[in-house]
Amino acid sequence: MIELSENKQSLHFEALRSQLPEEPGVYLFKDSSGAVVYVGKAKNLKKRVLSYYRQAERAPQKTLLMIQKARFLEYIITSNEKEAFILESNLIKKHLPRYNIILRDDKQYPWLRLAAEEDYPNLTIVRKPHKDGALYFGPFSSAGSVRSTVKLIDRIFNLRKCRSHTLPNRSRPCINFQLGRCLGPCSGGIPPSTYKEVVEQVRLFLEGRRMELMKSLKKNMETAAQNLDFEKAAAIRDQIKSVERTIEKQHVVAPRMGDQDVIGLARQNGAFLVALLMVRGGYLTGSREFLLKSRGGSAKDALEAFLKQHYPGEPVIPKHILISEAVGDLRAIGEWISDAAGRRVLIEKPSRGEKLRLIKIAVANAENLLKNRLESSGEDLIRSAQSVLLLDKIPRTMEGIDISNISGEMAVGAMVTFVDGLPHKQGYRNYRIKGDVGVDDYAMMAELVTRRLSAGPPPDLFVVDGGKGHLRTVKKVADRFCPENAPGLVSIAKGKKIGEMDRIYLHNRKNPLTLREGHPVLLLLMRIRDEAHRRAVGYHRKLRARGIKLSDLDCIPGIGPKRKRLLMNHFGSLEAIAGAETEELAKVPGISTTTAKEIFRFFGGIIGLTQQNELC
């Protein structure tokens, strides 16, 4: 790590020149507390980092603020630029740096899954696609739209309705077969080859290739009629009519341009929003919206951040992506996304013709969506929370914490993260309480907060599920870990009687804070508290249902069954592992220095907590 001068004018550029390599990689600017404030990718680390100081006078306000905050520089060399893209994306998701433009997609869109490689697949609704060989279609804009699509497919085609992945073995078909809604594969009524033909028709329908589907159906109808199978021909005729009615309702936007994503960007009051129109087979099949969290920056930076953070994780990437703003590193980004898609993906900013018309539609959608978003923006809410809760800074990151146990048995804790008033699922964490504290909620809460603060910088606000005692416990731990950068603290307890308002406690106020029913800040705190409670209870029930018995080692990141076995064979007992130094742990074959530090840090936190409890 390189320490930067507090006064950029006296920064020793020769020292930076000598220490920074001329290789691709990722660089992290950190503030005085060690928190990451910016993550960037560079083809040449030396040139990129030095450019911040050479061009400081001409830099945007956001960059100037970031340079002023930065006190330390850390860099990681990668073997090529594509690896730098991946590492940059992962580090941004992990640290949520203050001066990066961060993609906020708080919706989990539904998809349709069709395991076409199986003999008798069914169509299911899923929330997260996986690379499991199945076909995924979507994402759909809402659960209602995906259910309507499934209902339509059920009416036109007769795939099996069984919810199980494997085909049930029945002596006679279910009632869906008797009603003419299923082909009855469970009773052996249809060979796999015939069922595959129906699966292929469903695939063509969902991919938007309606014309190919129509040709296939008409050919099958003619064949059935020639074979004098008039009942089958009539059924196919009804299918054709249903498909034709569906096609009539759809809007053709680009008949000659096939599959593409059209991206329009809007900016207002420093906020960015991306509207993504999905065109498949020339038809507009859906749209999505993404809010970009930013503290300034240009439209070019925002769209570049969106491309890098959105597409690498997408299971389905079209061949063409149209963008409303020119971006830097377009060639490198295109190659990276092409690698993720497994084929060449063309990204372009159109200047005329049909493509430009689609871009204008996407931008108009983005502007309208952003206007509606800002009218109910979370910015006003978190600023109101700062005022109402008497906080020193705006609580952009809030973490709710809760404990769940039954008489001290199988005690667990949970933490949920909210950013700008919205859930941030990547920041959710589960904890097994490891200290031998019995039925002591305060000690459990102290352990949870100790482990959380040992792992990284604090949030702007902790929301504790509990009363004054829980709040005092968290305050004591926070003061020990963050004497200069203390997080805001608030606890919220349910009313003692039915109909009684929830009570809000602040550490610097004797009596609970009273907010009227329906107050936006009260509703936000209740939402965070309830989300943390839901996750803690859910995790506790999950462990009880599975009857899992974990050792301390199971809670350490990077320690699985193999490494646990290696450690136990080497040291002989858990107590010996807990008392070992980092160097001793690193000598175990298969245990890296990084993992050894994690083990030492984990047991150091537990031992320190136990000693603190004994002193108290």
C-alpha positions as CSV (number, residue, x, y, z in Angstrom):
1,M,0.0,0.0,0.0
2,I,1.3,3.4,-0.9
3,E,0.7,6.4,1.4
4,L,-0.3,9.5,-0.4
5,S,0.6,13.0,0.8
6,E,-2.3,15.0,2.3
7,N,-1.2,18.0,0.2
8,K,-1.3,16.9,-3.5
9,Q,1.2,19.7,-4.4
10,S,3.8,18.1,-2.3
11,L,3.1,14.6,-3.5
12,H,6.4,12.9,-4.5
13,F,5.7,11.9,-8.1
14,E,9.1,10.2,-8.4
15,A,8.2,7.9,-5.6
16,L,4.9,6.9,-7.3
17,R,6.8,6.5,-10.6
18,S,9.2,4.1,-9.0
19,Q,6.6,2.1,-7.2
20,L,3.7,1.8,-9.8
21,P,4.1,-0.8,-12.5
22,E,3.4,-0.3,-16.2
23,E,1.1,-3.3,-16.3
24,P,-2.7,-3.8,-16.4
25,G,-4.5,-4.1,-13.1
26,V,-6.9,-2.5,-10.6
27,Y,-6.2,0.4,-8.2
28,L,-8.0,1.3,-5.0
29,F,-8.0,4.7,-3.4
30,K,-8.6,4.6,0.4
31,D,-9.4,7.3,2.9
32,S,-7.7,7.9,6.3
33,S,-9.8,5.2,7.9
34,G,-8.9,2.6,5.3
35,A,-12.3,2.6,3.6
36,V,-12.2,2.2,-0.2
37,V,-13.5,5.4,-1.8
38,Y,-12.8,4.5,-5.5
39,V,-11.9,1.4,-7.5
40,G,-10.6,1.8,-11.1
41,K,-9.2,-0.4,-13.9
42,A,-6.1,0.5,-15.9
43,K,-4.3,-0.9,-18.9
44,N,-1.2,0.8,-17.5
45,L,-1.4,1.4,-13.8
46,K,1.4,4.0,-13.7
47,K,0.0,6.2,-16.4
48,R,-3.6,6.0,-15.1
49,V,-2.9,6.8,-11.5
50,L,-0.5,9.6,-12.2
51,S,-3.0,11.1,-14.6
52,Y,-5.2,12.0,-11.6
53,Y,-2.6,14.4,-10.3
54,R,-1.2,15.7,-13.6
55,Q,-4.7,16.8,-14.8
56,A,-6.1,17.8,-11.4
57,E,-6.8,21.4,-12.4
58,R,-9.0,20.2,-15.3
59,A,-10.6,17.3,-13.5
60,P,-14.3,17.2,-12.7
61,Q,-15.5,18.1,-9.2
62,K,-16.2,14.5,-8.3
63,T,-12.6,13.5,-9.1
64,L,-11.2,16.5,-7.2
65,L,-13.2,15.4,-4.1
66,M,-12.0,11.9,-4.4
67,I,-8.3,12.9,-4.6
68,Q,-8.8,15.1,-1.6
69,K,-10.2,12.2,0.4
70,A,-7.6,9.6,-0.8
71,R,-4.8,9.0,1.7
72,F,-3.7,5.5,0.6
73,L,-3.3,3.8,-2.8
74,E,-3.4,0.0,-3.2
75,Y,-3.1,-1.8,-6.5
76,I,-3.4,-5.3,-7.8
77,I,-1.7,-6.5,-11.0
78,T,-3.6,-8.7,-13.4
79,S,-2.3,-10.7,-16.4
80,N,-4.5,-8.9,-18.9
81,E,-7.1,-6.2,-19.3
82,K,-10.0,-8.7,-19.2
83,E,-9.0,-10.0,-15.8
84,A,-8.8,-6.3,-14.6
85,F,-12.4,-5.8,-15.8
86,I,-13.6,-8.8,-13.7
87,L,-11.6,-7.8,-10.6
88,E,-12.8,-4.2,-10.8
89,S,-16.5,-5.3,-11.1
90,N,-16.1,-7.7,-8.1
91,L,-14.3,-5.1,-5.9
92,I,-17.0,-2.4,-6.7
93,K,-19.7,-4.9,-5.6
94,K,-17.8,-5.7,-2.5
95,H,-16.8,-2.2,-1.3
96,L,-19.5,0.0,-2.8
97,P,-17.0,2.8,-3.1
98,R,-18.3,6.3,-2.5
99,Y,-17.0,7.8,-5.7
100,N,-17.7,4.9,-8.1
101,I,-20.9,4.9,-10.2
102,I,-22.7,1.8,-8.9
103,L,-25.5,-0.1,-10.6
104,R,-28.6,-0.3,-8.4
105,D,-31.1,-2.9,-9.7
106,D,-33.2,-3.5,-6.7
107,K,-35.6,-5.8,-8.5
108,Q,-35.1,-9.5,-9.0
109,Y,-36.8,-10.1,-12.4
110,P,-38.5,-13.5,-13.1
111,W,-37.3,-15.9,-15.8
112,L,-38.8,-18.9,-17.5
113,R,-36.7,-22.1,-17.4
114,L,-37.0,-25.0,-19.9
115,A,-34.6,-27.9,-19.5
116,A,-34.6,-28.8,-23.2
117,E,-32.0,-31.6,-22.7
118,E,-34.4,-33.7,-20.6
119,D,-36.8,-36.1,-22.2
120,Y,-39.9,-34.5,-20.7
121,P,-39.1,-31.0,-19.5
122,N,-41.6,-28.7,-17.9
123,L,-41.7,-24.9,-17.9
124,T,-40.9,-23.3,-14.6
125,I,-40.6,-19.7,-13.2
126,V,-37.3,-18.9,-11.5
127,R,-35.8,-15.8,-10.0
128,K,-32.1,-16.5,-10.8
129,P,-30.8,-18.2,-13.9
130,H,-28.0,-20.7,-13.6
131,K,-25.5,-22.1,-16.0
132,D,-27.0,-25.6,-15.8
133,G,-27.6,-26.4,-19.5
134,A,-31.2,-25.3,-19.4
135,L,-32.8,-22.7,-21.6
136,Y,-33.7,-19.4,-19.9
137,F,-36.2,-16.8,-21.3
138,G,-36.6,-13.3,-20.0
139,P,-36.2,-11.4,-17.9
140,F,-39.9,-10.5,-17.6
141,S,-40.9,-7.1,-16.3
142,S,-43.1,-8.5,-13.5
143,A,-44.4,-11.7,-12.0
144,G,-47.8,-10.9,-13.5
145,S,-46.3,-10.8,-17.0
146,V,-44.5,-14.1,-16.7
147,R,-47.5,-15.8,-15.3
148,S,-49.6,-14.5,-18.2
149,T,-47.0,-16.0,-20.6
150,V,-47.1,-19.4,-18.8
151,K,-50.8,-19.4,-19.0
152,L,-50.8,-18.6,-22.7
153,I,-48.2,-21.4,-23.4
154,D,-50.3,-23.8,-21.3
155,R,-53.3,-23.0,-23.5
156,I,-51.5,-23.3,-26.8
157,F,-49.1,-26.1,-26.1
158,N,-49.5,-29.1,-23.7
159,L,-46.3,-29.4,-21.8
160,R,-46.5,-31.3,-18.5
161,K,-47.7,-29.3,-15.5
162,C,-45.9,-31.4,-12.8
163,R,-43.8,-29.2,-10.6
164,S,-41.2,-31.9,-9.9
165,H,-38.0,-31.8,-12.0
166,T,-38.2,-35.6,-12.5
167,L,-41.2,-37.1,-14.3
168,P,-43.5,-38.8,-11.8
169,N,-44.4,-42.5,-12.5
170,R,-48.2,-42.9,-12.5
171,S,-50.4,-45.8,-13.5
172,R,-52.8,-43.4,-15.1
173,P,-52.4,-39.8,-16.2
174,C,-53.5,-36.8,-14.1
175,I,-56.6,-34.7,-14.6
176,N,-54.8,-32.2,-16.8
177,F,-54.4,-35.0,-19.4
178,Q,-58.2,-35.8,-19.2
179,L,-59.0,-32.1,-19.7
180,G,-56.7,-31.9,-22.8
181,R,-54.2,-29.7,-21.1
182,C,-51.3,-32.1,-20.9
183,L,-49.7,-34.7,-23.2
184,G,-49.6,-37.2,-20.4
185,P,-45.9,-38.3,-20.4
186,C,-46.1,-39.5,-16.8
187,S,-48.1,-42.6,-18.0
188,G,-46.0,-43.2,-21.1
189,G,-48.7,-41.8,-23.4
190,I,-46.2,-40.0,-25.7
191,P,-42.7,-40.9,-26.9
192,P,-39.8,-38.5,-26.1
193,S,-39.3,-37.7,-29.8
194,T,-42.9,-36.4,-30.2
195,Y,-42.7,-34.5,-26.9
196,K,-39.4,-32.9,-28.1
197,E,-41.2,-31.5,-31.1
198,V,-43.6,-29.6,-28.7
199,V,-40.6,-28.4,-26.7
200,E,-39.0,-27.0,-29.8
201,Q,-42.3,-25.2,-30.6
202,V,-42.3,-23.6,-27.1
203,R,-38.7,-22.6,-27.6
204,L,-39.4,-20.9,-30.9
205,F,-42.4,-19.1,-29.3
206,L,-40.4,-17.8,-26.3
207,E,-37.5,-16.7,-28.5
208,G,-39.8,-14.6,-30.6
209,R,-39.3,-16.6,-33.7
210,R,-43.0,-16.7,-34.4
211,M,-42.8,-17.0,-38.2
212,E,-40.6,-20.1,-37.9
213,L,-43.1,-21.5,-35.4
214,M,-46.0,-20.8,-37.8
215,K,-44.3,-22.6,-40.7
216,S,-43.6,-25.6,-38.4
217,L,-47.2,-25.8,-37.2
218,K,-48.7,-25.4,-40.7
219,K,-46.5,-28.2,-42.0
220,N,-47.6,-30.5,-39.1
221,M,-51.2,-29.6,-39.8
222,E,-50.9,-30.5,-43.5
223,T,-49.1,-33.8,-42.6
224,A,-51.9,-34.7,-40.1
225,A,-54.6,-34.0,-42.7
226,Q,-52.8,-36.1,-45.4
227,N,-52.7,-39.0,-42.9
228,L,-56.4,-38.5,-42.3
229,D,-55.8,-37.6,-38.7
230,F,-58.3,-34.8,-38.7
231,E,-58.6,-34.5,-34.9
232,K,-54.9,-33.8,-34.6
233,A,-55.1,-31.4,-37.6
234,A,-57.9,-29.5,-35.9
235,A,-55.9,-29.2,-32.7
236,I,-52.9,-27.8,-34.6
237,R,-55.2,-25.4,-36.4
238,D,-56.4,-24.0,-33.0
239,Q,-52.7,-23.6,-32.0
240,I,-52.0,-21.6,-35.1
241,K,-55.0,-19.3,-34.5
242,S,-53.8,-18.7,-30.9
243,V,-50.3,-17.9,-32.0
244,E,-51.6,-15.5,-34.7
245,R,-53.7,-13.6,-32.1
246,T,-50.6,-13.3,-29.9
247,I,-48.5,-11.9,-32.8
248,E,-51.2,-9.3,-33.6
249,K,-50.9,-7.9,-30.1
250,Q,-47.1,-7.4,-30.3
251,H,-45.4,-4.3,-31.7
252,V,-42.9,-4.8,-34.5
253,V,-40.1,-2.2,-33.8
254,A,-37.2,-3.5,-35.9
255,P,-38.3,-6.3,-38.4
256,R,-34.8,-6.6,-40.0
257,M,-32.6,-6.2,-37.0
258,G,-33.2,-9.4,-35.0
259,D,-32.2,-9.6,-31.3
260,Q,-30.7,-6.6,-29.6
261,D,-30.7,-4.5,-26.4
262,V,-31.4,-0.8,-26.8
263,I,-30.0,1.3,-24.0
264,G,-31.1,4.9,-23.3
265,L,-29.5,7.0,-20.5
266,A,-31.2,9.9,-18.7
267,R,-29.6,12.3,-16.2
268,Q,-31.3,14.7,-13.8
269,N,-30.1,16.4,-10.6
270,G,-26.9,14.3,-10.5
271,A,-28.9,11.0,-10.8
272,F,-28.6,8.6,-13.7
273,L,-31.2,6.0,-14.9
274,V,-30.8,3.5,-17.7
275,A,-33.8,2.2,-19.7
276,L,-33.1,-1.1,-21.5
277,L,-35.5,-2.1,-24.2
278,M,-35.3,-5.8,-25.2
279,V,-35.9,-6.4,-28.9
280,R,-36.1,-10.1,-29.9
281,G,-36.8,-11.2,-33.4
282,G,-37.8,-7.7,-34.3
283,Y,-40.4,-7.5,-31.6
284,L,-40.3,-5.4,-28.4
285,T,-40.6,-8.1,-25.8
286,G,-39.9,-6.2,-22.6
287,S,-38.0,-3.4,-20.8
288,R,-36.0,-2.9,-17.6
289,E,-34.8,0.1,-15.6
290,F,-31.6,0.6,-13.6
291,L,-30.8,3.4,-11.2
292,L,-27.1,4.3,-11.1
293,K,-25.8,5.6,-7.8
294,S,-23.3,8.4,-8.4
295,R,-21.7,11.4,-6.8
296,G,-21.2,13.2,-10.1
297,G,-19.5,12.1,-13.2
298,S,-20.4,12.3,-16.9
299,A,-23.0,10.4,-18.9
300,K,-20.1,8.6,-20.6
301,D,-18.8,7.3,-17.2
302,A,-22.3,6.2,-16.2
303,L,-23.0,4.2,-19.3
304,E,-19.5,2.6,-19.2
305,A,-20.1,1.6,-15.6
306,F,-23.5,0.1,-16.6
307,L,-22.0,-2.0,-19.4
308,K,-19.3,-3.3,-17.2
309,Q,-21.5,-4.1,-14.2
310,H,-24.6,-5.4,-15.9
311,Y,-23.7,-7.7,-18.8
312,P,-21.0,-10.0,-17.5
313,G,-23.5,-11.6,-15.1
314,E,-26.4,-11.9,-17.6
315,P,-27.2,-15.4,-18.7
316,V,-28.6,-14.2,-22.1
317,I,-26.7,-11.5,-24.1
318,P,-28.0,-10.5,-27.5
319,K,-25.7,-10.1,-30.5
320,H,-26.2,-6.3,-30.8
321,I,-26.2,-3.7,-28.1
322,L,-27.2,-0.1,-29.0
323,I,-26.1,2.7,-26.7
324,S,-27.2,6.3,-26.5
325,E,-23.8,7.7,-25.3
326,A,-20.3,7.0,-26.6
327,V,-18.1,5.4,-24.0
328,G,-14.3,4.9,-23.5
329,D,-12.6,1.5,-23.7
330,L,-15.4,0.3,-26.0
331,R,-13.2,-2.2,-27.8
332,A,-12.0,-3.8,-24.6
333,I,-15.5,-3.8,-23.0
334,G,-16.9,-5.4,-26.2
335,E,-14.3,-8.1,-26.1
336,W,-15.0,-8.8,-22.4
337,I,-18.8,-9.0,-23.0
338,S,-18.2,-11.2,-26.0
339,D,-16.2,-13.6,-23.9
340,A,-19.0,-13.7,-21.3
341,A,-21.6,-14.4,-24.1
342,G,-19.5,-17.0,-25.8
343,R,-19.7,-15.2,-29.2
344,R,-19.1,-11.8,-30.7
345,V,-21.3,-9.0,-29.4
346,L,-21.4,-5.7,-31.3
347,I,-21.8,-2.5,-29.2
348,E,-22.5,0.6,-31.2
349,K,-23.8,4.2,-30.8
350,P,-26.0,4.7,-33.9
351,S,-26.2,8.1,-35.6
352,R,-29.0,7.6,-38.1
353,G,-31.8,5.4,-39.4
354,E,-33.9,2.8,-37.6
355,K,-31.3,2.2,-34.8
356,L,-31.3,5.9,-33.9
357,R,-35.1,5.9,-33.7
358,L,-35.0,3.0,-31.2
359,I,-32.3,4.9,-29.1
360,K,-34.6,7.9,-29.0
361,I,-37.5,5.7,-27.7
362,A,-35.2,4.3,-25.0
363,V,-33.9,7.7,-23.9
364,A,-37.5,9.1,-23.7
365,N,-38.4,6.1,-21.5
366,A,-35.4,6.7,-19.3
367,E,-36.2,10.4,-18.9
368,N,-39.8,9.6,-17.9
369,L,-38.8,6.8,-15.5
370,L,-36.2,9.0,-13.8
371,K,-38.6,11.9,-13.4
372,N,-41.0,9.5,-11.6
373,R,-38.2,8.1,-9.5
374,L,-37.0,11.5,-8.4
375,E,-40.5,12.5,-7.3
376,S,-40.4,9.6,-4.8
377,S,-36.6,9.7,-4.3
378,G,-34.9,8.1,-1.4
379,E,-32.5,11.1,-1.1
380,D,-35.1,13.1,0.7
381,L,-35.9,10.1,2.9
382,I,-32.3,9.6,4.1
383,R,-31.7,13.3,4.6
384,S,-34.9,13.3,6.7
385,A,-33.5,10.3,8.7
386,Q,-30.3,12.3,9.4
387,S,-32.4,15.2,10.8
388,V,-34.9,13.1,12.8
389,L,-32.3,10.7,14.3
390,L,-29.8,13.5,15.1
391,L,-27.0,11.9,13.0
392,D,-23.7,13.6,12.2
393,K,-23.8,12.5,8.5
394,I,-26.4,11.3,5.9
395,P,-27.1,7.5,6.5
396,R,-26.5,6.3,3.0
397,T,-25.5,2.8,4.2
398,M,-27.7,1.3,7.0
399,E,-27.3,-2.1,8.5
400,G,-30.0,-3.9,10.5
401,I,-28.9,-6.5,13.0
402,D,-30.9,-9.1,14.9
403,I,-30.4,-12.3,17.0
404,S,-32.5,-15.5,16.9
405,N,-32.3,-18.5,19.3
406,I,-34.4,-20.8,21.5
407,S,-33.1,-20.7,25.1
408,G,-29.6,-20.0,23.8
409,E,-29.5,-23.1,21.6
410,M,-28.3,-22.8,18.0
411,A,-28.1,-19.0,18.3
412,V,-27.7,-17.1,15.1
413,G,-27.5,-13.5,14.0
414,A,-28.3,-11.7,10.8
415,M,-27.3,-8.5,9.2
416,V,-29.2,-6.8,6.3
417,T,-27.8,-3.8,4.3
418,F,-29.8,-0.9,2.9
419,V,-28.1,1.7,0.5
420,D,-29.9,5.0,0.0
421,G,-33.0,3.6,1.6
422,L,-33.2,0.5,-0.6
423,P,-32.2,-3.2,0.2
424,H,-28.8,-4.2,-1.0
425,K,-28.9,-8.0,-1.0
426,Q,-25.2,-8.4,-1.7
427,G,-24.6,-7.0,1.8
428,Y,-26.7,-9.5,3.7
429,R,-24.9,-11.8,6.1
430,N,-25.7,-14.7,8.4
431,Y,-23.7,-15.5,11.6
432,R,-23.5,-18.5,13.9
433,I,-23.0,-17.3,17.5
434,K,-20.0,-19.1,18.7
435,G,-19.3,-17.7,22.2
436,D,-20.5,-19.8,25.1
437,V,-22.8,-17.1,26.5
438,G,-25.9,-19.1,27.4
439,V,-29.2,-17.2,27.3
440,D,-27.6,-13.7,26.9
441,D,-28.9,-11.6,24.0
442,Y,-26.6,-8.8,24.9
443,A,-23.5,-11.0,24.6
444,M,-24.7,-12.5,21.4
445,M,-25.3,-9.0,20.0
446,A,-21.8,-8.0,21.1
447,E,-20.3,-11.0,19.3
448,L,-22.2,-10.3,16.1
449,V,-21.1,-6.6,16.0
450,T,-17.5,-7.5,16.9
451,R,-17.3,-9.9,14.0
452,R,-19.0,-7.4,11.7
453,L,-16.7,-4.5,12.5
454,S,-13.6,-6.8,12.4
455,A,-14.4,-7.5,8.8
456,G,-14.6,-3.9,7.5
457,P,-15.5,-0.3,7.9
458,P,-18.7,0.5,9.7
459,P,-22.0,1.6,8.0
460,D,-23.3,5.1,8.4
461,L,-26.1,3.7,10.7
462,F,-26.7,0.5,12.7
463,V,-30.4,-0.3,13.2
464,V,-30.7,-2.7,16.2
465,D,-33.7,-4.8,16.8
466,G,-34.2,-4.3,20.5
467,G,-34.3,-1.8,23.3
468,K,-32.0,0.4,25.3
469,G,-29.9,-2.5,26.6
470,H,-29.2,-3.8,23.1
471,L,-28.3,-0.2,22.0
472,R,-25.8,0.2,24.8
473,T,-24.2,-3.1,24.0
474,V,-23.7,-2.1,20.3
475,K,-22.4,1.3,21.4
476,K,-19.7,-0.2,23.6
477,V,-18.4,-2.4,20.8
478,A,-18.6,0.4,18.2
479,D,-16.6,2.8,20.5
480,R,-13.9,0.1,20.8
481,F,-13.6,-0.5,17.1
482,C,-14.4,3.0,15.7
483,P,-13.3,5.6,18.2
484,E,-12.9,8.3,15.5
485,N,-15.3,7.1,12.8
486,A,-18.2,5.9,15.0
487,P,-21.4,4.8,13.1
488,G,-24.8,6.2,13.9
489,L,-26.8,4.0,16.3
490,V,-30.6,3.5,16.7
491,S,-32.7,0.7,18.1
492,I,-36.3,0.0,17.5
493,A,-38.5,-2.1,19.8
494,K,-42.0,-3.2,19.2
495,G,-44.8,-1.8,21.4
496,K,-45.5,-3.6,24.7
497,K,-49.2,-3.7,24.0
498,I,-51.3,-4.4,21.0
499,G,-51.8,-1.2,19.0
500,E,-48.9,0.6,20.9
501,M,-46.4,2.4,18.6
502,D,-42.9,1.1,18.1
503,R,-40.3,2.8,20.3
504,I,-37.1,4.3,18.9
505,Y,-34.1,4.7,21.1
506,L,-31.0,6.9,20.4
507,H,-27.8,6.5,22.4
508,N,-27.6,10.2,23.2
509,R,-31.2,10.5,24.3
510,K,-32.8,9.3,27.5
511,N,-36.4,8.8,26.5
512,P,-37.6,7.1,23.3
513,L,-38.2,9.2,20.2
514,T,-41.8,9.6,19.3
515,L,-42.8,9.6,15.6
516,R,-46.3,9.7,14.3
517,E,-47.8,6.6,12.7
518,G,-46.9,6.4,9.0
519,H,-43.8,8.8,9.4
520,P,-41.5,7.9,6.5
521,V,-38.4,7.5,8.8
522,L,-40.4,5.3,11.1
523,L,-41.5,3.1,8.2
524,L,-37.9,2.8,6.9
525,L,-36.6,1.8,10.4
526,M,-39.4,-0.8,10.7
527,R,-38.7,-2.2,7.3
528,I,-35.0,-2.6,8.1
529,R,-35.8,-4.1,11.5
530,D,-38.4,-6.5,10.0
531,E,-36.0,-7.5,7.2
532,A,-33.2,-8.3,9.7
533,H,-35.7,-10.3,11.9
534,R,-37.0,-12.2,9.0
535,R,-33.5,-13.2,7.9
536,A,-32.4,-14.2,11.4
537,V,-35.5,-16.3,12.1
538,G,-35.2,-17.9,8.6
539,Y,-31.6,-18.8,9.1
540,H,-32.3,-20.2,12.6
541,R,-35.2,-22.3,11.2
542,K,-33.1,-23.5,8.4
543,L,-30.4,-24.8,10.7
544,R,-32.9,-26.4,13.0
545,A,-34.6,-28.1,10.1
546,R,-31.4,-29.5,8.8
547,G,-30.0,-30.4,12.2
548,I,-26.7,-28.9,11.3
549,K,-23.9,-29.0,13.9
550,L,-21.1,-26.6,13.0
551,S,-17.8,-26.1,14.6
552,D,-16.1,-22.7,14.9
553,L,-14.2,-23.4,11.7
554,D,-17.4,-23.6,9.6
555,C,-17.9,-19.9,10.1
556,I,-14.5,-18.8,8.7
557,P,-14.5,-17.8,5.0
558,G,-12.5,-20.1,2.8
559,I,-12.6,-23.1,5.3
560,G,-14.4,-26.1,3.9
561,P,-14.4,-29.8,4.9
562,K,-11.0,-30.5,3.3
563,R,-9.2,-27.6,5.0
564,K,-11.0,-28.3,8.3
565,R,-9.7,-31.8,8.2
566,L,-6.1,-30.6,7.4
567,L,-6.1,-28.2,10.3
568,M,-7.5,-30.8,12.8
569,N,-5.0,-33.4,11.6
570,H,-2.1,-31.0,12.1
571,F,-3.1,-29.4,15.4
572,G,-5.1,-32.1,17.0
573,S,-7.8,-29.9,18.6
574,L,-9.9,-26.8,18.1
575,E,-8.3,-25.2,21.1
576,A,-4.8,-25.6,19.5
577,I,-6.0,-24.0,16.3
578,A,-7.5,-21.1,18.2
579,G,-4.3,-20.5,20.0
580,A,-2.0,-20.7,17.0
581,E,-0.2,-17.7,15.4
582,T,-0.6,-16.8,11.8
583,E,2.8,-18.2,10.9
584,E,2.0,-21.6,12.5
585,L,-1.3,-21.8,10.6
586,A,0.3,-20.9,7.3
587,K,2.7,-23.9,7.7
588,V,-0.2,-26.3,7.3
589,P,-0.2,-27.7,3.7
590,G,-3.2,-26.2,1.8
591,I,-3.6,-23.2,4.1
592,S,-2.5,-19.9,2.4
593,T,-1.3,-16.9,4.3
594,T,-4.5,-15.1,3.5
595,T,-6.6,-18.0,5.0
596,A,-4.3,-18.2,8.0
597,K,-4.9,-14.5,8.7
598,E,-8.7,-15.1,8.5
599,I,-8.5,-17.9,11.0
600,F,-6.3,-15.9,13.4
601,R,-8.5,-12.8,13.0
602,F,-11.7,-14.9,13.7
603,F,-10.4,-16.6,16.9
604,G,-8.8,-13.3,18.0
605,G,-12.2,-11.6,17.8
606,I,-13.9,-14.5,19.8
607,I,-11.1,-14.6,22.4
608,G,-11.2,-10.8,22.8
609,L,-14.9,-10.9,23.2
610,T,-14.7,-13.6,25.9
611,Q,-12.1,-11.6,27.8
612,Q,-14.2,-8.4,27.6
613,N,-17.2,-10.3,28.9
614,E,-15.2,-11.6,31.8
615,L,-13.9,-8.1,32.7
616,C,-17.4,-6.8,32.6
